[in-house]
C-alpha cells in the first residue's frame, strides 16, 4: 500500500501557445534538435508545435520567440512512492516513457529512503 505518492519533475519542456503564435517560424529556425514541427493545415499560416520527445529543454526557442508565445514549464518525468510492505517501508519510483533524468530520480529515491530509515530508527548502510 502506498502511503506517499509524489510527482517527479525535472528539466523543462517548451509548449507553443497557439493563440499567441504568429507563425513567424523563428522557433523552428533556432531549434538545433528539430523539436519544432511546422504543420501545414491548408490555412493561410502554418501551425507550429513542439515534439516533446525531441525537445531537449534548452529554452532557445523561448528566448528567441518575438511574441513570447512559448511557455517553458517544468517537465513531469515520473512519480516516486513510499509504500508499506510486509518487510517494512519501501521507497520506489516509476519513470515516464522516454523520460530523462533517471539519475536525479535515483538520487531522490535514495534520499527519501534515508529519511524514512532515520524516522523509523532503522540502520542505513
ABEGO torsion letter per residue (X at the ends): XBABBBBBBBEBBBBBBAAABAGAGAAAAABAAGABBBBBAGBABBBBBBBAAABAGAGAAAAABAAGABBBBBBBAEBBBBBBBAAEBBBBBBBBBGBBGAAAAAAAAAAAAAAAAAAAGBBBX
